[in-house]
């Protein structure tokens, strides 16, 4: 239910997020989204400390976070397009993923250490994570402001134009459909992973953190490799191969006889 709330928000609002990114100052949108996400984490931490956290409030927080990511993703992507030349956008997006994966490597281990401290626990860990968003917001505030594109059409008309453009360009339509398919069918394993680590592999919370960490290491190495390939003429072939490897890796994970495997 908690993950479903985030997924629903992202599916419904992502197309609108792209239209909004064109109409407002991108730095403002990034700062607003990061502030709201940090506030949600702070609220969850406080509810934990006062023993008031329920599945309902977790789902509300998840939906809100998903809604903010719906605006954050398109805005960051369009910021890259403003900052670099068109032939280097693929490289820039891959390097953005490098930074993201470095965080994914460090975060599980940091969270694991904080959770193990008896005077902090889950509530204190959430509060520390929320405090880190102050640093995130201060850093993102250094991004130059951007002029919004003036639009005569409404946002819904912009969304309709976007879908129409994708339908009229087969390679783009394949890329969009492939992205949604891989995300929906492949990345949903994150929802299953906590129970898989605990009940099937008997690895506990620590083992789950290790699984998250090694997945992020793989993502980091992949992102560094892709950074040099993203703008190549064979990018579509690499995309298909990567999608196939995701499928094979998921099957292998499902049949893994041990935690190490």
C-alpha positions in Angstrom: 0.0 0.0 0.0 2.8 2.4 0.9 4.7 1.8 -2.3 1.5 1.8 -4.4 0.8 5.4 -3.1 4.1 6.6 -4.5 3.7 4.7 -7.8 0.2 6.1 -8.4 1.4 9.7 -7.8 4.3 9.3 -10.2 2.2 7.6 -13.0 -0.6 10.2 -12.8 1.5 13.3 -12.3 4.7 12.7 -14.3 3.2 14.0 -17.7 2.0 17.1 -15.9 5.3 17.5 -14.2 7.0 17.9 -17.6 4.5 20.6 -18.7 5.0 22.5 -15.4 8.8 22.3 -15.7 8.5 24.3 -18.9 6.3 27.0 -17.3 8.2 27.9 -14.1 11.7 28.7 -12.9 13.3 25.2 -12.7 15.4 26.1 -9.7 12.3 27.1 -7.8 10.6 23.8 -8.7 13.7 21.8 -7.6 13.9 23.6 -4.3 10.2 23.3 -3.7 10.2 19.6 -4.3 13.2 18.9 -2.2 11.8 21.0 0.7 8.5 19.0 0.6 10.3 15.7 0.5 12.5 16.7 3.4 9.4 17.8 5.3 7.7 14.4 4.8 10.8 12.6 6.2 10.8 15.0 9.2 7.1 14.3 9.8 7.6 10.5 9.6 10.5 10.8 12.1 8.3 12.8 14.5 5.4 10.4 14.2 7.8 7.6 15.0 9.2 9.3 18.0 5.7 10.0 19.4 4.5 6.5 18.5 1.8 7.8 16.2 3.0 6.4 12.9 0.5 4.2 11.0 0.3 2.6 7.5 -2.1 5.4 6.5 0.3 8.2 7.3 3.2 6.3 5.6 1.0 5.9 2.5 0.2 9.7 2.6 3.9 10.5 2.9 4.7 8.1 0.1 2.1 9.6 -2.2 3.4 13.1 -1.4 7.0 12.1 -2.1 5.9 10.4 -5.4 4.1 13.6 -6.4 7.3 15.6 -5.8 9.4 13.2 -7.7 7.0 13.6 -10.6 8.0 17.2 -10.8 11.6 16.7 -9.8 12.5 14.2 -12.5 11.3 16.2 -15.6 12.7 19.5 -14.1 16.2 18.0 -13.5 16.2 16.5 -17.0 15.3 19.8 -18.6 17.8 21.6 -16.5 20.5 19.4 -18.0 19.2 20.2 -21.5 19.6 23.9 -20.6 23.1 23.4 -19.1 24.8 21.3 -21.8 24.8 21.1 -25.6 22.3 18.7 -27.2 25.0 16.2 -28.2 26.2 15.8 -24.6 22.8 15.4 -22.9 23.1 11.6 -22.8 26.5 11.9 -21.1 25.2 14.5 -18.6 22.3 12.3 -17.6 24.6 9.3 -17.1 26.8 11.4 -14.9 23.7 12.5 -12.9 23.1 8.8 -12.3 26.7 8.3 -11.1 26.0 10.9 -8.3 22.7 9.2 -7.5 24.3 5.8 -7.3 27.1 7.0 -5.0 24.3 8.1 -2.6 22.6 4.7 -3.0 25.8 3.0 -2.0 26.5 5.2 1.1 22.9 5.5 2.3 22.1 1.9 3.3 25.3 1.5 5.3 24.9 4.9 6.9 21.2 4.1 7.8 22.3 0.7 9.1 24.8 2.3 11.5 22.3 4.9 12.7 19.6 2.3 13.2 22.0 0.1 15.3 22.5 3.0 17.8 20.0 2.4 20.7 19.7 6.1 21.5 18.7 7.0 17.9 16.6 4.2 16.6 14.3 4.6 13.6 12.9 8.0 14.6 16.3 9.5 15.2 17.5 8.2 11.9 14.6 9.8 10.1 15.4 13.1 11.8 19.0 13.0 10.8 18.1 12.2 7.2 15.6 15.2 7.2 18.4 17.5 8.5 20.6 16.5 5.6 18.0 18.0 3.3 19.1 21.4 4.6 22.5 20.7 2.9 20.7 19.5 -0.2 18.6 22.7 -0.5 21.5 24.9 0.1 23.5 23.2 -2.6 20.6 23.2 -5.1 20.0 26.9 -4.4 23.3 27.6 -6.2 21.7 26.5 -9.6 21.1 29.5 -11.8 17.5 30.6 -12.3 15.9 29.7 -15.6 13.4 31.6 -17.6 10.1 29.8 -18.1 9.0 29.2 -21.7 5.9 31.3 -22.5 3.1 29.0 -23.6 -0.2 29.9 -25.3 -1.5 26.4 -24.8 -2.8 25.0 -21.5 -0.9 22.4 -19.5 -3.2 19.6 -20.6 -2.7 20.7 -24.3 1.0 20.5 -23.7 0.7 17.0 -22.3 -1.4 16.0 -25.3 1.1 17.4 -27.7 3.9 15.5 -25.9 2.1 12.1 -26.3 1.3 13.0 -29.9 4.9 13.8 -30.6 6.0 10.4 -29.1 3.4 8.5 -31.1 4.7 10.2 -34.3 8.3 9.2 -33.7 8.7 5.4 -33.5 12.2 5.2 -31.9 11.0 7.6 -29.2 7.8 5.7 -28.6 9.8 2.5 -28.3 12.1 4.2 -25.7 9.2 5.5 -23.7 7.3 2.2 -23.7 10.5 0.3 -22.9 11.2 2.6 -20.0 7.8 2.1 -18.5 7.9 -1.6 -19.1 11.3 -2.1 -17.5 10.4 0.2 -14.6 7.0 -1.5 -13.9 8.1 -5.1 -14.4 11.7 -4.9 -13.3 12.1 -2.3 -10.6 9.1 -3.6 -8.6 11.6 -6.1 -7.1 12.5 -3.3 -4.6 9.1 -3.9 -3.0 9.7 -7.6 -2.6 13.4 -7.3 -1.5 12.9 -6.7 2.2 10.7 -9.8 2.7 13.0 -11.8 0.4 16.0 -10.9 2.4 14.3 -11.6 5.7 12.1 -14.7 5.0 13.9 -16.5 2.1 17.6 -15.6 2.6 17.3 -15.1 6.4 19.7 -12.2 6.1 17.8 -9.8 8.3 18.0 -6.0 8.2 21.8 -5.9 7.9 21.6 -8.3 4.9 18.9 -6.1 3.3 21.3 -3.1 3.6 24.0 -5.1 2.0 21.7 -6.1 -0.9 20.8 -2.4 -1.4 24.5 -1.4 -1.3 25.7 -4.0 -3.8 22.9 -3.1 -6.2 24.0 0.5 -6.0 27.6 -0.5 -6.7 26.4 -2.2 -9.8 24.4 0.9 -10.7 27.5 3.1 -10.2 29.7 0.9 -12.4 27.0 0.7 -15.0 26.5 4.5 -15.0 30.2 5.2 -15.4 30.2 2.8 -18.4 27.1 4.3 -19.9 28.4 7.9 -19.5 30.8 7.1 -22.4 28.2 5.3 -24.5 25.0 7.2 -24.0 25.6 9.5 -27.0 26.9 6.8 -29.3 25.0 5.7 -32.5 24.5 2.3 -30.8 22.6 3.7 -27.8 19.4 2.0 -28.8 21.1 -1.4 -29.0 22.7 -0.8 -25.6 19.3 0.0 -24.2 17.8 -3.3 -25.4 20.8 -5.3 -24.1 20.5 -3.6 -20.7 16.8 -4.4 -20.5 17.5 -8.0 -21.3 20.2 -8.2 -18.6 17.8 -6.8 -16.0 15.4 -9.7 -16.8 18.1 -12.3 -16.6 19.4 -10.8 -13.3 15.9 -10.9 -11.8 15.5 -14.6 -12.8 18.9 -15.4 -11.3 18.1 -13.6 -8.1 14.8 -15.5 -7.8 16.7 -18.8 -8.1 19.6 -17.7 -5.8 20.2 -20.6 -3.3 22.2 -18.5 -0.8 22.6 -14.8 0.3 26.1 -14.6 -1.3 24.7 -15.8 -4.7 
